[in-house]
Every structure is written in structure tokens, then in C-alpha cells.
Amino acid sequence: MTTPDKGAASRTETSAAPPAAAPARRGPAPGPGRMMSGPAEKSMNFKGSGLRLLSQMRPERGIMSVAVVLGVASVALNVLGPKVLGHATDLIISGLIGRKLPAGLTKAQAAEQLRAHGQGGLADMVGAMPVIPGRGIDFGAIGTVLLGVTLIYVCAALFGFLQARIATRVVQRAVFRMREQVEEKLSRLPLSYFDTQQRGEVLSRATNDIDNIQQTLQQTLSQILASLLTIVGVLAMMFWITPLLAVVALLTVPVSVFVAAKVGKRAQPQFVQQWKTTGKLNAHIEEMYTGHALVKVFGRQREAAALFREQNDALHAAGFKAQFISGIIQPAMMFIGNINYVLVAVVGGLRVASGALSIGDVQAFIQYSRQFSQPLTQVASMANLVQSGVASAERVFELLDADEQQPDTRPPGARADTVRAAGRVAFEKVSFRYEADKPLIDGLSLSVQPGQTVAIVGPTGAGKTTLVNLLMRFYEVNGGRITLDGADIAELPREELRAQIGMVLQDTWLFGGTIAENIAYGAPEGTPFEKVVEAAKATHVDRFVRTLPDGYDSVIDDEGGNVSVGEKQLITIARAFLAEPAILVLDEATSSVDTRTEVLIQHAMAQLRTGRTSFVIAHRLSTIRDADLILVMESGAIVEQGSHDALLAADGAYARLYAAQFAEAVAETE
């Protein structure tokens, strides 16, 4: 009742029928300095990806509606402020003019006297403003207006703060759901997907790209909403004050839109390239970090550094082009806004001189023209953030849209209710291929009885690991079937099937935690500590754990760097022992350890195999002499099978393999 060792799970947790278009990569991961070619980048669908990104916030549409209402209220008050301030300006100018006019006259009489004295322009201004001849500035009225403006702006700020807070919550929850979607998607992807992807590239999509999406939404969502509402509100006020000046202000809008669209179109491919290159660079760094010892041993530091510089230069070039091109938008929009300001000031001054407008209205209109061009500039200046975020969103959506494994025919039951299988395994005319035109296994049949130990030997590429992957349903067979206790494993939920199988791989995996936690990883939750110790004693782990200062509470890092290779292997064997699986899959676990540790591991694995059906992928033929059945595979077919002595007596493929290893061993001793 165990899941596979997580070292395998990270590479082979899920499965699907092998794709024909994207052949799976088999064998070891790319070594240090070796790069796999990633999938071809699709053309950027800015509109589609942008709308899909916004749809991630659909569950928050209720609270988002509240944010919109608060935004409307905030913008409405901010838009009202200049108009009220314009009235205060009119009061000041009217007082300055009124105190210079004779008291007792009406406004019309005062205007007539001014015209009679050749001051027609001033007369028109008096007619357009609330001037009272003989009365100076009314500071009480001005104070009332300023108090009202203060309250308006305080309320606008409060509503804006609440709107921004709600928008932040919406963004954080949306990104939280997106991370969950990516995590769930990774668990549903087939092994073939990970075989054709660089690990660093996948990690970059799940981390860097999602972080970039979060930053983009956080910095732009609230600001864009406020800017769009401001544009609408300001435009309405401008037409209310004077339609003529409003039309003048609108003359520059088509130019602004044209410039922003043209520049944005040129910048978008650069953002796509920037994040594509980021993924490649992360993949290279990840490979260099995990293989840093090999890089140093083989003297490949210069090559690794050269490849890093090449990809870093490519990232620098793409990032510079993206930011530079998109950065042109803001100064261009500011230039167009300044032209708009000049036009409004000139035409507004002429309208004041003709008496068609008051100075306060022109002042308010000039403020509105600034408020009108400012959000346009802000929206345009955020184009680089939006384009970068949408480029990252498309990369994440490509991951989310990847073909998934075939669904189980029925949902899994509770793990605690899973009955341990007897361990009878049968391959019935099984056929499989990684690529449609390259058969690997064709018509393979095999029957394994409960408790038998089956060793699988053969040259590299013969199909040994593939056979085990098919049993684990990391891949689906193309023909025939595999049964467990007579039941077709294709009809069993993967979780229940893998709960019957334990794996001990040549490449061990330990996570950051205590030794006890690592041993108990494959066992049901709540397993007593005494059971952990029993498993450790049975697999010779207890011997070296007792020598550690903290014993079973000793913390090891995620790479297992503070325990030896052999000790790591013994811990993974103890993990499988504690899980008590019905079937064991053992990859050769002793090829990289010393002779004494090899003996300990062999004893531990012998103890582990007792009473269980075992499949042993063997490289050292001397380690599988006691196997009940030895399968010799070549080119995906079983060419020989039998016991060690029988196969040697047959003097066939197994005898040749054994003789080659024996001759090699003799040559080494000489």
C-alpha cells in the first residue's frame, strides 16, 4: 500500500496513451550543458489570452461589482472637484473686478459703461461672471466652496482606497486559483509531457510566469478601471461646460490611439520572446545547479558559463527591446497631451475674451483636459505591463491546455479500504510504441505468480524500464492488456493500482525533513513510530541512524547531501518496506556504492522481497542469480526466460551477457 518513490513520481506520476506527434524522451535526463529543444511557441493571441485571463476573476464578479461602484463614486467626486474649484475662481475674479466698479449699478449698467469707455472685452467678462459692482471678494463664500471641495476629495480618496483594496483581494484570489489549477494540472499530465519538457521550463511557467501575472494584475487592474471611468466622467463634464472645447480636446484622441496601437503591436512579440527566453535560462540554471559536481569534474565550467551568457544575452536583448518599444508610448502620449493642452488654452482664452465662458469655467476645463489626457497616458504607459502579463498568461494557458492522461474508468476508493492484492501479474499480447511508426514492444506475453521474483535483463533500450512503466500505468498499452489478480489494470483507478506497488529506484529521492518522515512517506498517515523503527531495523537503516546526534529526528536536505549514497538507498528501501506493497519494482540500486554497502542493500532488498511479487531491473547479472525467473529482453521482445542455471546452460543471449560481464570483471582485477 504505497505510492512510488517520489523520485520517480516527479518524472512519472501520471500517464496517458503515448502521443504520436510528440515522442517521449527515454533514458536519463539531459546532462549538464545539454539543452533540449522546447515546444514551438504559438503566435501570440493577445485578445483571446487577455479575455481568458480576466475570466479567472469571474468567481469574484459580485465583489468586483462593488469595486466598480466604489470606483464610479470616487471618479465622480474627483471629476466634480475642478468644477467646484472653478466656481471659487469666479468668486475671486468677480470680487477683484466688482470692487473697482461703482457701487449702486447693476451688472448690465456696469458693462455698458465699460463699453462706452472702450473696454468691450472687460464688459463681456463682467457679463459672463457673477460680478456685483462695488462689492469685493466674498471670503465666506470662498471658504464654503473650499470646504466642500475638501470633503469631495476626502470622500473620493476613501472610495478609491476601498476600491483598490477590493481589487487587490480579487487579484490575489484569482492568482491563488490559477496556482491551484497549475498544480492540479501537473498531477494530471502524462509522463510523455514531462519527457519532452525541460524541468526548468515547466517550473518557470508555474512560478515566474504566474508571479508576473500577479504583478501585472495588481498594478494595472485597479488603475485601468479608474482611468477608464475618469475618461468617461471627464468627457461628460467637458461637454457640459462647452461642447466646442470638448471637440477640440477630442481631436487628439485618434492620434493617441493610433500611436499606442502601433507601438504595442511591435512590442508584443518581444514580450513573448522575453518570457520564452526566461524559461530557457531557468532550465539551464536548474540543470547546472543539479549537475554542478559533474560540470566541475569534467571541466565544463567555461562551456556552461558560455551557454549561460548566450541565453542571458538573448534575455537581455528581448527584455530591452520589449521595454524600450513599449516605453515609447508614454512620452509620445505626453507630447500629444501637451498639444491638446495648448489647443484648449488658446481656444478657451478666445472664448473668455468673447464673454462666452467665465475664467473659472476655462480653469476647470483646462484641469479636465489634463485629467482627460492623464488617464490616456496612464493606460498607454501600462501597455508594457499588460503585454508582459498576457504573454506570461499564454504560457500558463498552454500548460493548462496540454493533453491530459486518460481518465480512470471509475473513481478510486478510500486508501484505507484498499485490499492488498495477491500479486499475480500477467502481460497478455501487450504491444506498445513511443512513436507511431517505431514499435518497441509487440505481442509480449508473460505470467508472474504471487511471491515470484522476476529479473529483467538486456541491453540499453531493450524495453526493461518500459515494461515496468506499463505495469505502473505511467504509459497505456497500445494493444493487449495487463492484469493484476485477473483484473485489467486499465480498469483500475491509478491510485488504487499504485497503492499496491512499491518502487526502489537507482536514482534515490529524499525530501527536506527528518529521516523518520522520509521513511514514513509511503505509509498511511498516523503510522506509529515503532513501525518506522521496525522497517529501519529490517533494512539496516537503524544501524547508521543510531550514530547520528538526533537519531531519527536528524534533518536531511532535499538533495540528501548529508547522508551517503548507500544510506540514501537504504532509506528508500525502508520506505518501501514500511508501505507493505504487494508488488515491488526494484531498479538496480547497488551500482554506485561500495562492496560493503552493496551487501547491506542486497540483504535489505532480499528482506523486502519476501512474500511479494518483485520485478528487478538488473544491470549486474551477479545480483539476480536467485531470481525465480529471468527475462532476457532485446528490442522490446523476451528472447529468453528461465532460471540463472538454465539460461547459462542454454548458451544463448543471457550466457553471452553473463560472459561479457565476467570477462570485464576479470579484466578489471588484472
C-alpha positions in Angstrom: 0.0 0.0 0.0 2.4 2.6 -1.2 2.9 5.2 -3.8 6.0 5.0 -5.9 9.2 6.5 -4.6 8.8 10.2 -5.3 12.0 10.4 -7.2 10.1 8.5 -9.9 6.9 10.3 -9.1 8.4 13.6 -10.1 9.1 12.2 -13.5 6.4 9.6 -13.9 3.4 10.4 -11.7 0.8 10.4 -14.4 0.1 8.7 -17.7 -1.7 8.7 -21.0 -1.6 6.9 -24.3 1.7 7.9 -25.8 1.3 10.7 -28.3 2.4 10.2 -31.9 3.2 13.8 -32.6 5.4 14.3 -29.5 7.5 11.3 -28.9 8.5 10.7 -25.3 12.1 11.1 -24.3 13.5 8.0 -22.6 16.6 7.4 -20.7 18.4 9.8 -18.3 17.6 13.5 -18.2 19.8 15.8 -20.2 23.2 16.2 -18.6 24.8 19.4 -17.6 25.3 21.7 -20.5 22.9 19.7 -22.7 19.7 21.5 -23.7 16.5 20.0 -25.0 14.5 21.9 -27.6 11.3 23.0 -26.2 8.0 23.1 -28.0 7.5 25.7 -30.7 5.9 28.9 -29.4 2.5 29.7 -30.7 1.7 33.1 -32.2 0.5 35.5 -29.5 -3.2 35.7 -29.3 -3.3 38.9 -27.2 -7.1 39.4 -27.2 -8.0 35.8 -26.5 -5.4 35.3 -23.8 -6.3 38.6 -22.2 -10.0 37.8 -22.1 -9.2 34.4 -20.7 -7.0 35.9 -18.0 -9.8 38.3 -17.0 -12.2 35.3 -16.9 -10.1 34.0 -14.0 -11.8 36.6 -11.9 -15.3 35.6 -12.8 -15.9 33.9 -9.4 -15.3 37.3 -7.8 -17.7 39.2 -10.0 -20.0 40.0 -7.1 -17.4 41.8 -5.0 -15.9 43.2 -8.2 -19.2 44.9 -8.9 -18.9 46.6 -5.5 -15.4 47.7 -6.6 -16.8 49.2 -9.8 -19.5 51.1 -7.8 -16.9 52.5 -5.5 -14.7 53.4 -8.4 -17.6 55.2 -10.1 -18.2 57.2 -6.9 -14.5 58.0 -6.5 -14.2 59.2 -10.1 -17.4 61.1 -10.0 -16.3 63.1 -7.0 -12.8 63.7 -8.5 -14.4 64.9 -11.6 -16.8 67.2 -9.7 -13.9 68.8 -7.9 -12.5 71.1 -10.7 -16.0 72.4 -11.5 -16.5 73.4 -7.9 -13.0 74.9 -7.8 -13.8 76.9 -10.9 -16.7 78.5 -9.0 -14.2 79.6 -6.3 -12.1 81.2 -9.0 -15.1 83.0 -10.4 -15.8 84.4 -6.9 -12.3 85.7 -6.6 -12.1 87.3 -10.1 -15.7 88.7 -9.6 -14.6 90.3 -6.3 -11.5 91.8 -7.8 -13.5 93.3 -10.7 -16.5 94.2 -8.6 -14.7 96.4 -6.1 -13.3 98.5 -9.0 -16.8 99.3 -10.3 -19.1 102.0 -8.9 -21.5 100.8 -6.3 -25.2 101.0 -6.9 -25.0 99.9 -10.5 -26.4 96.7 -11.9 -24.1 94.4 -13.7 -25.7 95.4 -17.1 -25.2 99.1 -16.3 -21.6 98.5 -15.4 -21.0 96.6 -18.6 -22.5 99.4 -20.7 -20.2 102.0 -19.0 -17.2 99.8 -19.7 -18.1 99.5 -23.4 -18.7 103.3 -23.5 -15.1 103.7 -22.3 -13.8 101.3 -25.0 -13.3 98.3 -22.7 -15.5 95.9 -24.6 -13.6 92.8 -23.6 -13.8 93.5 -19.9 -17.5 94.3 -20.4 -18.0 90.8 -21.9 -16.2 89.2 -19.0 -18.4 91.1 -16.5 -21.5 89.9 -18.3 -20.4 86.3 -18.1 -19.4 86.4 -14.4 -21.3 86.9 -11.1 -20.0 90.4 -10.6 -21.7 92.8 -8.1 -20.4 96.3 -8.7 -18.9 97.9 -5.6 -18.5 94.5 -3.7 -15.1 92.9 -3.2 -14.1 89.3 -2.6 -16.6 87.2 -0.6 -14.2 85.2 1.6 -17.1 83.5 3.4 -18.5 82.1 0.2 -15.0 81.1 -1.0 -14.4 79.3 2.4 -17.6 77.4 2.0 -16.6 76.3 -1.5 -13.2 75.2 -0.4 -14.6 73.2 2.5 -16.9 71.5 0.0 -14.0 70.7 -2.3 -12.1 69.3 0.6 -14.9 67.0 1.6 -15.3 65.9 -2.0 -11.7 64.9 -2.4 -11.6 63.2 1.0 -14.6 61.1 0.1 -13.1 60.4 -3.3 -9.9 59.2 -1.7 -11.8 57.0 0.7 -13.8 55.4 -2.0 -10.7 54.9 -4.1 -8.9 53.2 -1.2 -11.8 50.8 -0.7 -11.9 50.1 -4.4 -8.2 49.4 -4.6 -8.4 47.1 -1.5 -11.2 45.1 -3.1 -9.3 44.9 -6.4 -6.2 43.6 -4.6 -8.3 40.9 -2.9 -9.8 39.9 -6.3 -6.4 39.7 -7.9 -4.9 37.6 -5.1 -7.8 35.1 -5.1 -7.6 34.8 -8.9 -3.9 34.1 -8.9 -4.4 31.7 -6.0 -6.9 29.7 -8.1 -4.6 29.8 -11.1 -1.7 28.3 -9.0 -4.2 25.6 -7.8 -5.1 24.9 -11.4 -1.5 24.6 -12.4 -0.7 22.2 -9.5 -3.8 20.1 -10.3 -2.9 20.1 -14.0 0.6 18.9 -13.3 -0.8 15.9 -11.5 -3.0 15.0 -14.5 -0.3 15.4 -17.2 1.0 12.2 -18.8 4.6 11.1 -18.4 5.1 11.8 -22.1 4.6 15.6 -21.4 7.5 15.7 -18.8 9.7 13.5 -21.1 9.5 16.2 -23.8 9.8 19.3 -21.5 12.8 20.7 -19.6 12.1 20.7 -15.9 13.3 24.3 -15.5 10.9 25.4 -18.3 7.9 23.8 -16.5 9.0 25.4 -13.2 9.3 28.8 -14.9 5.7 28.6 -16.1 4.5 27.6 -12.7 6.4 30.2 -10.8 7.9 33.1 -12.7 5.0 33.4 -15.2 2.3 33.3 -12.5 4.2 35.8 -10.4 4.4 38.1 -13.4 0.6 37.7 -14.0 0.0 38.6 -10.3 2.2 41.7 -10.6 0.5 42.8 -13.8 -3.0 42.4 -12.5 -2.1 44.0 -9.2 -0.6 47.1 -10.8 -3.0 47.6 -13.7 -6.5 46.3 -12.8 -7.4 49.0 -10.4 -5.6 51.7 -12.3 -7.2 50.8 -15.6 -10.6 50.7 -14.1 -10.1 54.2 -12.5 -8.6 55.5 -15.7 -11.5 54.4 -18.0 -14.1 55.7 -15.5 -12.2 59.0 -15.4 -12.1 59.3 -19.1 -15.9 58.9 -19.3 -16.6 61.2 -16.4 -14.2 64.0 -17.5 -15.6 63.8 -21.1 -19.1 64.3 -19.8 -18.1 67.3 -17.8 -16.2 68.8 -20.7 -19.3 68.6 -23.0 -21.4 70.1 -20.2 -19.1 73.1 -19.8 -18.6 73.8 -23.5 -19.1 71.3 -26.4 -16.7 73.3 -28.6 -13.7 72.9 -26.3 -14.7 69.3 -25.8 -14.5 68.6 -29.5 -11.1 70.4 -29.6 -9.8 68.1 -26.8 -11.1 65.0 -28.6 -9.1 65.9 -31.8 -6.0 64.3 -30.3 -7.6 61.1 -29.2 -7.5 59.2 -32.5 -3.8 60.1 -32.8 -3.2 58.8 -29.3 -5.0 55.5 -30.0 -3.1 55.1 -33.3 0.3 55.6 -31.7 -0.5 53.3 -28.8 -1.8 50.5 -31.1 1.2 50.7 -33.5 3.8 50.7 -30.7 2.0 48.0 -28.8 1.8 45.7 -31.8 5.6 46.0 -32.3 6.3 45.4 -28.6 4.1 42.3 -28.0 6.4 39.8 -29.9 9.3 41.0 -27.8 7.5 40.2 -24.6 6.6 36.8 -25.8 10.3 36.2 -26.7 11.3 37.6 -23.3 9.4 35.1 -21.3 10.2 32.2 -23.6 13.9 33.0 -23.1 13.4 33.3 -19.4 12.1 29.8 -19.3 15.1 28.5 -21.3 17.5 30.4 -19.0 15.8 28.9 -15.9 16.1 25.5 -17.4 19.8 25.9 -18.0 20.4 27.2 -14.5 18.4 24.3 -13.0 20.5 21.8 -15.0 23.7 23.5 -14.0 22.7 23.6 -10.3 21.6 20.0 -10.1 24.7 18.8 -12.0 27.3 21.2 -10.7 29.5 18.4 -9.5 29.7 16.8 -13.0 30.2 20.2 -14.6 33.3 20.7 -12.4 34.6 17.1 -12.7 34.5 17.2 -16.5 35.8 20.8 -16.7 32.8 22.2 -18.4 32.6 25.4 -16.4 33.6 27.5 -19.4 31.0 25.9 -21.7 28.3 26.2 -19.1 29.2 29.8 -18.5 29.3 30.5 -22.2 25.8 29.0 -22.7 24.6 31.0 -19.7 26.0 34.2 -21.3 24.4 33.4 -24.6 21.0 32.8 -23.1 21.4 35.7 -20.7 22.3 38.0 -23.6 19.2 36.8 -25.5 17.0 37.5 -22.5 18.7 41.0 -22.1 18.1 41.8 -25.8 14.5 40.6 -25.7 13.8 42.4 -22.5 15.4 45.6 -23.6 13.5 45.7 -26.9 10.2 44.9 -25.2 10.7 47.6 -22.5 12.2 50.2 -24.9 9.5 49.8 -27.6 6.6 49.8 -25.1 8.3 52.7 -23.2 8.0 54.9 -26.2 4.2 55.1 -25.6 4.3 57.3 -22.5 6.4 60.1 -23.8 4.5 60.0 -27.1 1.2 60.3 -25.2 2.6 63.1 -23.1 3.6 65.0 -26.2 0.2 64.6 -27.7 -1.4 65.7 -24.3 0.7 68.8 -24.3 -0.5 69.7 -27.8 -4.1 69.2 -26.6 -3.3 71.5 -23.6 -2.1 74.3 -25.9 -5.2 74.0 -28.2 -7.6 74.1 -25.2 -5.7 77.1 -23.6 -5.8 79.1 -26.9 -9.4 78.4 -27.8 -10.5 78.8 -24.2 -8.8 82.2 -23.9 -10.6 83.4 -27.0 -13.9 82.2 -25.6 -13.3 84.1 -22.3 -12.3 87.2 -24.3 -15.6 87.0 -26.2 -17.6 86.6 -23.0 -18.8 83.1 -23.9 -17.1 81.5 -20.9 -16.1 82.5 -17.4 -12.5 82.3 -16.3 -13.5 79.7 -13.7 -15.0 77.5 -16.5 -11.9 77.7 -18.5 -9.8 76.9 -15.5 -12.0 73.9 -14.8 -11.8 72.9 -18.4 -8.0 73.0 -18.5 -8.0 70.8 -15.5 -10.4 68.5 -17.2 -8.2 68.4 -20.3 -5.3 67.4 -18.1 -7.4 64.8 -16.3 -8.6 63.6 -19.7 -5.1 63.1 -21.2 -3.6 61.8 -18.0 -5.6 58.5 -17.8 -5.0 58.0 -21.5 -1.2 58.3 -20.8 -1.5 56.0 -17.8 -3.4 53.4 -19.8 -0.8 53.6 -22.6 2.1 53.6 -20.1 0.8 50.4 -18.6 0.9 48.7 -22.0 4.2 47.1 -21.3 2.9 45.6 -18.1 -0.2 44.3 -19.7 1.6 42.9 -22.7 4.1 41.2 -20.4 1.4 39.8 -18.2 -0.6 38.5 -21.2 2.5 36.9 -22.7 3.0 35.0 -19.4 -0.7 34.1 -19.2 -0.5 32.5 -22.6 2.5 30.4 -21.5 0.5 29.3 -18.4 -2.6 28.6 -20.5 -0.5 26.4 -22.9 0.4 24.3 -19.8 -3.2 24.2 -18.7 -4.4 23.2 -22.2 -1.9 20.4 -22.6 -3.3 16.9 -23.3 -4.1 15.1 -20.1 -3.9 11.4 -19.2 -6.8 9.2 -19.9 -9.3 9.4 -17.1 -9.9 6.4 -14.9 -13.0 4.4 -15.7 -14.1 4.6 -12.1 -13.1 6.9 -9.2 -10.6 5.5 -6.6 -11.9 4.3 -3.3 -10.5 5.3 0.1 -6.9 4.2 0.5 -7.7 2.6 3.9 -10.2 0.3 2.2 -7.8 -0.9 -0.5 -7.4 -4.7 -0.1 -3.8 -5.9 -0.6 -3.5 -7.8 -3.9 -2.2 -11.3 -4.1 0.4 -10.1 -6.7 -0.5 -12.3 -9.7 0.6 -10.3 -12.8 0.0 -11.2 -16.5 1.0 -9.5 -19.7 -1.3 -10.7 -22.5 -0.1 -10.0 -26.0 1.0 -6.5 -25.0 2.1 -4.0 -27.7 3.5 -0.5 -27.1 5.3 2.2 -29.0 6.5 5.6 -28.1 6.3 6.7 -31.7 3.6 5.6 -34.1 6.0 4.3 -36.8 8.5 2.7 -34.3 7.2 -0.3 -32.5 9.0 -1.1 -29.2 7.0 -4.0 -27.7 4.9 -6.2 -29.9 2.8 -9.1 -28.7 4.6 -9.7 -25.4 3.1 -12.3 -23.0 4.2 -13.0 -19.5 2.7 -14.6 -16.4 4.1 -14.0 -12.9 2.8 -15.9 -9.9 2.4 -14.3 -6.4 5.7 -14.1 -4.5 7.9 -14.7 -7.5 11.0 -12.6 -8.2 11.3 -11.7 -11.9 14.6 -10.2 -13.1 14.6 -8.3 -16.3 17.9 -8.0 -18.1 19.0 -6.9 -21.5 20.9 -4.1 -23.3 20.1 -0.4 -23.0 16.9 0.4 -25.0 15.6 -3.2 -24.8 12.4 -2.1 -23.1 13.1 -3.1 -19.5 12.0 0.2 -17.9 9.2 0.5 -20.4 7.8 -2.8 -19.2 7.6 -1.5 -15.6 6.2 1.8 -16.7 3.4 -0.1 -18.4 2.7 -2.0 -15.3 2.5 1.2 -13.3 0.3 2.8 -16.0 2.7 5.6 -16.5 2.0 4.8 -20.1 -1.0 3.0 -21.6 -0.6 -0.1 -23.8 -1.4 0.2 -27.5 -2.6 -3.4 -27.7 -3.3 -6.4 -25.4 -3.7 -5.9 -21.7 -2.0 -6.3 -18.3 -3.9 -7.9 -15.4 -3.4 -7.9 -11.7 -5.1 -10.8 -10.0 -7.1 -11.3 -13.1 -8.4 -7.7 -13.3 -7.4 -5.5 -16.2 -5.3 -2.7 -14.7 -6.7 -0.3 -17.3 -10.0 -0.6 -15.5 -8.4 0.0 -12.1 -8.0 3.6 -10.7 -4.4 4.6 -10.9 -4.3 5.5 -7.3 -5.5 2.0 -6.2 -3.2 0.3 -8.6 -0.1 2.2 -7.5 -1.1 1.7 -3.8 -0.3 -2.0 -4.5 3.2 -1.2 -5.9 6.4 0.0 -4.2 9.4 1.3 -6.1 13.1 1.5 -5.2 15.0 3.3 -8.0 18.6 3.7 -8.8 18.2 7.4 -8.5 17.1 8.0 -4.9 15.0 10.8 -3.8 14.7 12.3 -0.3 12.8 15.4 0.7 13.7 18.1 3.2 12.7 16.6 6.5 13.7 14.1 9.2 14.8 10.6 8.5 11.6 9.3 10.2 9.5 11.4 7.9 11.3 10.2 4.8 10.8 6.6 5.8 7.1 7.1 6.6 6.5 8.9 3.3 4.8 6.0 1.5 2.9 4.7 4.6 -0.7 5.7 5.6 -0.9 8.8 7.8 -0.8 8.1 11.5 1.7 5.1 11.2 3.2 4.6 14.6 6.8 5.5 15.1 7.5 1.9 16.3 6.6 0.7 12.8 9.1 3.1 11.3 11.8 1.8 13.6 10.9 -1.8 12.7 11.2 -1.1 9.0 14.5 0.7 9.6 15.9 -2.3 11.5 14.8 -4.8 8.8 16.6 -2.8 6.1 19.8 -1.9 8.1 18.9 1.8 8.3 18.8 1.7 12.1 22.5 0.9 12.3 23.7 4.2 10.9 20.7 6.3 12.2 21.7 5.4 15.8 25.1 7.0 15.2 23.6 10.4 14.3 23.2 13.0 17.1 19.5 13.4 16.6 18.8 9.8 15.5 15.5 9.5 13.5 14.9 13.2 14.1 18.0 14.1 12.1 17.0 16.6 9.4 18.3 15.9 5.8 18.1 18.4 3.0 16.1 17.9 -0.2 19.1 16.5 -2.0 20.1 14.2 0.8 23.6 15.8 0.8 24.3 15.0 4.5 23.9 11.2 4.1 25.9 8.9 1.8 24.6 7.4 -1.5 24.2 4.0 0.1 22.4 5.4 3.2 20.0 7.2 0.9 19.3 4.0 -0.9 18.7 2.1 2.4 16.2 4.8 3.5 14.2 4.4 0.3 14.2 0.6 0.8 12.9 1.2 4.3 10.3 3.5 2.9 9.0 0.7 0.6 9.3 -1.9 3.4 7.1 0.1 5.7 4.4 0.7 3.0 4.0 -3.2 2.7 3.2 -3.2 -1.1 2.0 -6.4 -2.9 4.3 -5.8 -5.8 7.9 -4.4 -5.8 9.7 -2.7 -8.6 13.4 -2.6 -8.0 15.8 -0.8 -10.3 19.5 -1.8 -9.8 20.3 0.0 -6.6 23.9 -1.0 -5.9 25.8 0.2 -9.0 27.2 3.3 -7.3 28.0 2.1 -3.8 30.9 0.3 -2.2 31.0 -3.5 -1.7 30.1 -3.5 2.0 27.1 -1.2 1.4 26.1 -3.3 -1.6 25.9 -6.3 0.6 23.7 -4.4 3.1 21.5 -3.2 0.3 21.2 -6.7 -1.1 20.2 -8.1 2.3 17.7 -5.3 2.7 16.1 -5.9 -0.7 16.0 -9.6 0.0 14.1 -8.9 3.2 11.9 -6.5 1.3 11.1 -9.1 -1.5 10.0 -11.8 1.0 6.3 -12.7 0.3 6.0 -10.2 -2.5 5.9 -10.3 -6.3 9.0 -8.5 -7.4 10.3 -7.1 -10.7 14.0 -6.4 -10.7 15.6 -4.4 -13.5 19.1 -5.8 -13.3 22.4 -4.5 -14.7 24.7 -6.6 -12.7 23.8 -10.2 -13.5 25.6 -11.5 -10.4 22.9 -9.9 -8.2 19.9 -11.8 -9.7 21.1 -15.4 -9.6 18.4 -16.3 -7.0 15.6 -14.8 -9.1 12.7 -17.3 -9.8 12.5 -16.2 -13.4 14.9 -14.2 -15.5 13.6 -12.4 -18.6 16.1 -11.5 -21.3 14.8 -8.7 -23.5 16.1 -7.4 -26.8 14.3 -4.8 -28.9 11.1 -5.0 -26.9 10.7 -8.7 -27.0 11.5 -11.5 -24.5 14.1 -13.6 -26.3 14.8 -15.9 -23.3 13.4 -16.8 -20.0 14.2 -19.2 -17.2 16.4 -19.6 -14.1 20.0 -18.5 -13.9 21.5 -22.0 -14.3 19.1 -23.0 -17.1 19.8 -19.9 -19.1 23.6 -20.4 -18.8 23.1 -24.0 -19.9 21.2 -22.8 -22.9 24.2 -20.8 -24.0 22.1 -18.1 -25.6 21.7 -14.3 -25.2 21.9 -14.5 -21.3 25.0 -16.6 -21.4 26.7 -14.0 -23.7 25.7 -11.2 -21.4 27.0 -13.0 -18.4 30.2 -14.0 -20.1 30.8 -10.4 -21.2 30.3 -9.1 -17.6 32.5 -11.9 -16.2 35.3 -11.1 -18.7 35.0 -7.4 -17.9 35.3 -8.2 -14.2 38.4 -10.4 -14.8 40.0 -7.6 -16.9 39.4 -5.1 -14.1 41.0 -7.3 -11.5 44.0 -7.8 -13.7 
